[in-house]
């Protein structure tokens, strides 16, 4: 069984489900975009689609705090308030 503690496994499953959808495949194949805005929670595949498929800039947003496991990915410093003395 795979561990889901940091959302990455869930993110892989989400990407696989999205990219296997006929509606999503039609968009990926036929659409062009000037900008992709995506939810960053476990959704790294949007970065790949924006950069490699659509060749456009991308903006990630999150309505919830960023998971600590993503700090390195986004170049964020570790939140000092969550580090015990």
C-alpha positions as CSV (number, residue, x, y, z in Angstrom):
1,X,0.0,0.0,0.0
2,X,1.3,3.5,-0.9
3,X,1.6,6.2,1.8
4,X,-0.5,9.3,1.2
5,X,1.1,11.5,3.9
6,X,2.4,14.3,1.7
7,X,-0.2,14.3,-1.1
8,X,2.3,13.2,-3.8
9,X,0.7,9.8,-4.4
10,X,-2.7,11.4,-4.5
11,X,-1.2,13.9,-7.0
12,X,0.0,11.1,-9.3
13,X,-3.4,9.4,-9.1
14,X,-5.1,12.8,-9.9
15,X,-2.9,13.4,-12.9
16,X,-3.5,9.9,-14.2
17,X,-7.2,10.2,-13.9
18,X,-7.2,13.7,-15.5
19,X,-5.0,12.7,-18.4
20,X,-7.1,9.5,-19.1
21,X,-10.3,11.5,-19.4
22,X,-11.5,11.8,-23.0
23,X,-12.6,15.4,-22.3
24,X,-9.2,16.3,-20.9
25,X,-7.4,14.6,-23.8
26,X,-9.4,16.7,-26.2
27,X,-8.4,19.9,-24.5
28,X,-4.7,18.9,-24.2
29,X,-4.6,17.9,-27.9
30,X,-6.6,20.7,-29.5
31,X,-6.4,23.8,-27.2
32,X,-3.9,26.6,-26.9
33,X,-3.5,28.9,-23.9
34,X,-1.8,32.2,-23.1
35,X,-1.7,31.4,-19.4
36,X,-2.5,28.4,-17.2
37,X,-3.8,29.1,-13.7
38,X,-3.9,25.9,-11.5
39,X,-4.5,24.8,-8.0
40,X,-1.2,23.7,-6.5
41,X,-2.6,21.1,-4.1
42,X,-1.3,17.7,-5.4
43,X,-1.5,18.9,-9.0
44,X,2.1,19.0,-10.4
45,X,1.0,17.6,-13.8
46,X,-0.4,21.1,-14.7
47,X,3.1,22.5,-14.6
48,X,4.2,19.9,-17.1
49,X,1.2,20.6,-19.4
50,X,1.6,24.3,-19.2
51,X,5.3,24.2,-19.9
52,X,5.7,21.3,-22.4
53,X,2.3,21.0,-24.1
54,X,0.9,24.5,-24.1
55,X,4.2,26.3,-24.0
56,X,2.8,29.1,-21.9
57,X,3.5,30.7,-18.5
58,X,1.6,29.3,-15.4
59,X,0.5,30.6,-12.1
60,X,-0.2,28.3,-9.1
61,X,-2.5,29.2,-6.3
62,X,-3.6,27.5,-3.2
63,X,-6.6,28.1,-0.9
64,X,-4.9,26.1,1.9
65,X,-1.4,26.3,3.4
66,X,1.4,24.7,1.3
67,X,2.4,21.3,2.5
68,X,5.9,21.3,4.0
69,X,6.9,18.6,1.5
70,X,6.4,21.1,-1.3
71,X,8.7,23.8,0.2
72,X,11.8,22.6,-1.7
73,X,9.8,22.2,-5.0
74,X,8.7,25.9,-4.8
75,X,12.0,27.3,-3.4
76,X,10.3,28.3,-0.1
77,X,12.2,28.5,3.2
78,X,10.9,26.2,6.0
79,X,8.4,27.9,8.1
80,X,10.3,28.5,11.4
81,X,7.1,28.5,13.5
82,X,6.6,24.8,12.8
83,X,10.1,23.8,13.9
84,X,10.3,22.8,17.5
85,X,13.0,24.3,19.7
